Amino acid sequence: MLQEMLINIEYFFLIIFGSQMAFGIATVFLGSVMINYYDWGMSYPPENMFQKLVNLFLISFLGLGPSIYKRMEHLNWFYRRIVLFIIMLVFGLIGVIIYEFISQFLQHLLY
């Protein structure tokens, strides 16, 4: 029972990490199309609880790629995508390290 719950916690972290990586890589290749989709779903500023929950969901699952892309709008098109791709590779490496750390920590709690 406890082991299944720990595995589900690990899966939850993998889902969040995977969705952020997928949207970030899609942002590298599709650029402003993905940013427009992201902005279409966001509410600036959120006026009620539903809009706040939608914003929280989008930031949690899709947040890293669009926020980095928006901060680099002053760069030219090609350089922005190269830098975002390198940042996403570094983010992937850091994500794997964090996942392994959390996995080992949860396994240590179990045994």
ABEGO torsion letter per residue (X at the ends): XAAAAAAAAAAAAAAAAAAAAAAAAAAAAAEAAAAAAAAAABBOBBABAAAAAAAAAAAAAAAAAAAAAAAAAABBAAAAAAAAAAAAAAAAAAAAAAAAAAAAAAAAAAX
